[in-house]
Amino acid sequence: MLPSTLYVRHAVRDRERQLEHGRLLAESRHDRAGRPSRARRSAALVLATVSRGSAAAVRRLDECVADDLSRSLAPTE
């Protein structure tokens, strides 16, 4: 076999190996992108809990301020 033939075969084999490696990497990235990580999900749950708690506190505070405002605007006799 000629050296140039061997070289071409090795070059083709290397290129096929690189393409396969790239395909596997792309497939791996696609799989990871489809599902959220545990840390991201946990952080989202904590943030949602804090958000709900602060919204409840603001509603309570708003009710108190509204009561105080209605008392102050009421006609005094």
VMD Tcl script that draws the C-alpha trace (Angstrom):
set ca {
  {0.00 0.00 0.00}
  {1.23 3.44 -0.84}
  {1.99 5.84 2.02}
  {-0.36 8.41 0.55}
  {-3.22 5.86 0.67}
  {-2.48 5.13 4.33}
  {-2.35 8.83 5.08}
  {-5.73 9.43 3.42}
  {-7.29 6.52 5.33}
  {-5.97 7.85 8.64}
  {-7.15 11.37 7.80}
  {-10.64 10.11 6.94}
  {-10.77 8.03 10.14}
  {-9.67 11.04 12.22}
  {-12.27 13.25 10.59}
  {-15.02 10.68 11.21}
  {-13.93 10.47 14.85}
  {-14.08 14.28 15.18}
  {-17.53 14.41 13.62}
  {-18.80 11.68 15.94}
  {-17.32 13.49 18.95}
  {-19.01 16.74 17.88}
  {-22.32 14.98 17.38}
  {-22.15 13.42 20.84}
  {-21.32 16.80 22.40}
  {-24.24 18.47 20.64}
  {-26.58 15.69 21.72}
  {-25.35 15.99 25.30}
  {-25.93 19.76 25.32}
  {-29.41 19.28 23.89}
  {-30.30 16.75 26.62}
  {-29.09 19.07 29.39}
  {-30.95 22.06 27.95}
  {-34.25 20.21 27.98}
  {-34.44 19.73 31.75}
  {-33.71 22.31 34.43}
  {-31.04 21.59 36.98}
  {-31.92 20.82 40.59}
  {-30.19 23.98 41.81}
  {-32.14 26.15 39.38}
  {-35.43 24.53 40.39}
  {-34.64 24.93 44.10}
  {-33.69 28.58 43.62}
  {-36.93 29.19 41.72}
  {-39.00 27.61 44.50}
  {-37.25 29.69 47.17}
  {-37.74 32.87 45.16}
  {-41.42 32.06 44.63}
  {-41.90 31.48 48.37}
  {-40.22 34.77 49.25}
  {-42.29 36.56 46.62}
  {-45.57 35.13 47.98}
  {-44.58 36.04 51.54}
  {-43.72 39.62 50.64}
  {-46.97 39.97 48.67}
  {-48.96 38.81 51.71}
  {-47.10 41.28 53.94}
  {-47.79 44.13 51.51}
  {-51.49 43.23 51.39}
  {-51.71 43.27 55.21}
  {-49.87 46.58 55.36}
  {-52.12 48.03 52.66}
  {-55.23 47.03 54.64}
  {-53.87 48.73 57.77}
  {-53.02 51.91 55.89}
  {-56.42 51.92 54.19}
  {-58.16 51.58 57.58}
  {-56.09 54.43 59.04}
  {-56.77 56.59 56.00}
  {-60.52 55.96 56.14}
  {-60.55 56.88 59.85}
  {-58.65 60.09 59.23}
  {-60.94 61.15 56.40}
  {-64.14 60.36 58.27}
  {-66.08 63.46 59.35}
  {-65.60 64.23 63.01}
  {-68.56 65.48 65.01}
}
mol new
graphics top color blue
foreach p $ca { graphics top sphere $p radius 0.5 }
foreach p [lrange $ca 0 end-1] q [lrange $ca 1 end] { graphics top cylinder $p $q radius 0.2 }
display resetview
